[in-house]
């Protein structure tokens, strides 16, 4: 479990704060809509001011109970996803057998071995156990320890927002088309400002339900195959690589049935099965089958890299003098969340990915290590295409 100070710092970020505001807004507006829709038992006009006393019915009570339960469960699993965190590879971890060290990847950032199914997150700055993706809404990665909580958060958030949206929509319909029979609702929500807040809440509720529901479906698709978002992309590259070599790739963690795959994450507990380091595998594979495939893919990637000579410097920022003076770069930017790399005139960068106006490459630079010495560190990221020129080698070379 993450320490209290780290959880507080994790919460003080635009993602968790915005998610919390959405939960509060939808909860308050839906609760008011349900309460104000209850039948009136008394109606008074003391001093010319209307006073209503609502009579709660069993249907209204059940409606409110269901919605508040969804809201509480959404908040609970949202907080647990941040409190537990994804789980990080223990510092100094290495395979039990010395000969297995060549079968796993080495993380230059952490200066340690990566265990199977772990990946380095540049935002968390740690290697994450069974990393799925870095989620800005919880301001941390979705990994082995919080994957189950995160899935439940997605389910209750999408269901709760849809349920709340239906209740808000019902009030708007009653006010718009049946105002003469629902004058109480018009009394409570009378005014342009209040009605705009009501419409805004409706849009937020259904919008979040649609977006989060789509993410939930994508997560369930991957979990039914016992993969993660990152591993799904690695599998596609593995199938392509093995097709080129006329061999068959076997994904070691797909246990055969969707049910067996699903219960690895979705079970009676709030946690995924296993310790995050060793995993059940299918026949014909072993713990390091997938890591070996990743190593082979990286070798192939390095072999296919194309050297480029930098002829114009770039400071590595999405919003820089170079991008501002070239509107085409700013319009076709890869996004502020991507990694950008600074380059200097005369540098030689090995490029592996191409876009219309951007290149993705890597370069080795000196950097301090943990012992106080200096090491060569591979730095990678995007930089503008106009900064570089491809180095064309002669046939004799």
N, C-alpha and C positions, 0 to 999 in steps of 0.2 A: 504494500500500500504506500502511496506517495505521502511524503511529509506534509503537515498542515501548511507550512509556509509556501511550499511549491504549489499546492493546490490553490491557495489564495492568488499567487502570481499567475497561475494558469487561468484562473477565472477572470482576472482583470485584463481582458483582451476583447477586441471588438466582437469576435465570434460568440463566445459564451454570454457576453452582456447582451448582444442583440437577440440571441436565442431566448434568454431569460425574459427580455421585454416582450417578445412575441408570445411566450407562454402566459405571461401576466395579462397582456391585452386580451387575448382570446378567452382566457378564463374569466376575467371580470365581465366582459361584454356578454358572453354566453350565459353566465350566472344571472346577470341582470335581465336578460331576455326571457329566461325561464321563469324567474320570480315574477316579473311584471306581466307575464302571460297567464298567471294563475287567476282563477275566478275571484270576483269581488264579493265579500260578504256584507260590507257596510260602505256607505258613501256619504260624506258630510261636506258641508260648505261653511266652516266656521270663519266668520269675518270675510266672507267672499273667496276664501282660499280652499281649493279642493283638498280633501283628505280621504285616502283610500285604505281599506283594510282587506288584504288578500286572504283568501281561504285556500290553504294548501290541500291539494288532492293527492291521492296515492300515485296517480300517473305523473303528476308534476314532481312529487318527491322522488319517485324512481328515476325520472328523467334527470333531475339534478344530481342524484347520487351516482348514476352511471357516468355522467360527464365529469364530476369532481374526482371520481376514482381514476378516470383516464388521465386527468390533469396531474394528479398526485403521482401516479405511476410514471408518467412522462418525466416529471421533475426528478423523481427518485433515480431512475436509470440514467438520466442526463448527468446528474451529480456523481453517481457511481462510476460512470465512464471516465470522468475526470479524476476522481479520487484514486481509483485503482491504477489508472494509466495503462499503457500497452504492455509493460514489462520490457526490461532491457537485458541484453546479454551481460552476464556477470563479467566484470573486469578480470582479465587474465584467463578467460575460458579457453580451453584447447581440447582437442580429441584425446580420449584416454590412451589411444595407441599412437606412438610417434609416427608410424608409417601412414596414418590416416590424415596427418596434417596437410599433405599435398592434395588431399581430396576436398578440402574446404577452402573457402576464400579468405583472404587476409584483408582487413579493413585498414587502409592507410590513415584514416581520420582517427580511429580509436586505437590504432597500433596494436591490434589484437585480431585473433581469428573470429570468423563469423560462424555461428552454429547453423545447422540446416534450417532453412526457411526464414532466416533472419536477414534483415536489410538495414543499411545505414540510412537514417533520416537526417538530412542536413539542417532541418529546423529544430529537431530535438537534440541534434548533435550526439546521438548515440545509436548503436545498433539495436534494432527493435525485434523482439521475438515474434515470429510469424506476422510480420508487418503486412497490413492490408493497404492502408493509405493514411496520409496525414489529414485529419479533419479540422478545418478552421473553427467549426462550431463548438468543439470541445477543446480546441487549442492544444491538441496532442494527437499522437498516432492512434489508430485503431489496430490493436495487436492481440496477442494471445490472452492477456489477462482481462482486457475490457471488451473483447469482441462480443461476448454474450450480452453484456449490459447495453452495448451500443445497438445491437439488433433489437432488443426490447424497447429501447428508446425510440428507434425508428418506427416500430410497430405502434406503440402507444401515441406517439406524436402525430403520425398520419391518421390514425383512427380518431384520436381526440379532436384534432382540427377539423376533420370531416364532420364529426358529430356536432361540434360547436357551430360549424358553418351552416349545417341544416337548421339548427335552432335559430340562428341569426336571420337566415333567409326566410324562415317561417314568419318571424316578426315583421320583416320588411314587406312581405306579401300581404299580411293582415293589415298593415298600415296603409299600403298603397291601394289595394282593391276592396278591402272590407273595413274601411275606416269608421263607418257609422256604427259598426258593431264592436269596434275595438278602440273606442275613444280613449281608454286608459293608456294604451301604448302611445297614441298620438300625444297625450298629455306629457308622458315621461320623456319621449324622444322628440318633442316639438322643437323646431329651430334648425337652421341650416347647419350649424356647427355640430350638433348632436347627431343629425342624420348623416353627415359626412363621416363622422367617426364610426357610425354603424356600418356604412357601406365599406369603409376602409377595413374594418375588422372582418367583414365578410370576405373581401378579396384576399386578405392575409391568411385567413383560415383555409380557404379552398386552395390558395396558391401553395401554402406550406404542405397541405395534405397531398397535393399532386406531386410536388418536387420530392418530398421525403418518401412518399409511396413508391415513386420510381426508383429511388436509391435503394429502398428495401427490397424491391423485386430483383435488382441487380445483385444485391448482396446474397439473397437466397439462391439465385442462379449459380453463383460461385461456390457457395457453401454446399450445395447439392452435389457438386463435383469435388468437394474438399480442396478447393483452391482459394487463393486470395486474388485481389485485384492485380497485384504485381505478378503473381505466378501465372495468371491467365495469359498475360502478355509474353512471359517467358516460354510458356507451352506452345504458343503460336510460332515463335521463332525456332523452337526445338523441332516442331513438326516440319517446318520448312527446311531446316538444316539436314534432318534425317531423310527427307524426300530427295535432297540433292545427292546424298550418299547411298541411296537405295536401301536404307535400313529403317527399322520401326522403332519409334520412341514410345516408351511405356512410362506414363506418369505414376510415380511410386505411391502417391498418397490417395489416389482414387480407390476406395475400398470396395467398389463394385456396385453397391446399391445406394440409392439416394438417401434411404433411411439411415444407413450406417454412417454416411458422410454427414448428414444433418446433425445427428446426435453428438458429433464431435464438438459442436458449438452450441446447439440448441438442445438442452436437456433439462432435467428437473432442478439442477443447480443454476446459479447465475454465472457460472464460469465454464470455459471450454475444457475438454478433457486433456490430460497430459501435463507434463512439466514444462513444455515449451522448448525442450532440447532434443528429445527423442520422440519419434512418431511411428505409428503402425504403418507398415508398407505392404504392398501386394507381392505375390510370389514372383520371383525373378528379379527383384530389386532389393536395395538395401538403403541404409540411412543416408548414404552419400551419393546415391544415384543422381539426384536432382542438382546437388552442388557441383558434381563433375560436369553435368550438362551446362551449368552456368559458366564454369571455367572455360569450357570448349567454345561457348558462344562469345566470350570476351576475347579469346584468342583469334577467332574468326573476325571479330569486329576490328581488332588491331591490324590484322592482315589487310583488311579492306579500307583502312583509313587513307586519306589522300592528303599529302602535305601542302600547306598554303603559306605563302610569305606575306607577312603583315606590312602594308605600305602606308597605313594611316592609323594613328593611335586611337584607342577607344577606352573610356574610363570604367566600363563595366556596369553602367547604370541604365535602367530603362528610359528614364527621363534625363538625357544629357544634352550637351551642346550639339553633338553630332546628330542625335535623333530629332532635336527641335529644329535644326537647320535643314533637315531632310524629312519633310512631312510624310513621305511614303513609308519611311521606317517607323514613324510613330503610329500611323494608321494600321500597319500590318505588324504590330508589335506582338511578341509571343505571350504577353501578359506580365504584369508586375510580380507575379508569384513565381515566375520561372527564374532559373539561375543564369546570370549574365557574367561574362568573364572579361576582365580588362586585358588589353593587348597593347604592346608597344611596337613602334616601327622597327622592323628587322627581325621580329620574332617569327619562328616557324611553328605553326599550329597544325596538329594532325586532326583533320576534319572527318567526322563520321556521319553527320546528318545535315541535310540540306533543306532549306525553305526558300521561298521566292527571294526574300531580301535578307535572310539571316543564315548563319552557319553555326553548327554546334561542333566544337572540337575540344582538344585537350593539349596541355603543354606542361612540361616538367619545370618546377621552380624550387628554389631553395626555401626551406621553412624550418623553424626551430622544432626539435622533438621534445619529448617529455623529460629526457635526461639533461637537457640544456645544450645539446649539440645541434648540428645542422643536418637535415636530411633532404633528399629530393622528393618533392610532393607533386603528385599529378593533379593539376587544376583543370576543371572542365566547365563549359558553359557556352551560352550563345553570344555571338558578336556579329555586327553588321557585315553583310557580304561585300560591300564596297570597300571595306578595310583591307581585304586580302586578295591575293592573286594566286591561282593554282600553280604549283611548281611542276612543270612538265619535264620528265626525265627523257634522255635519249634512249634509243632502243639498245645501244651498247651497254648502258648502265643497268 
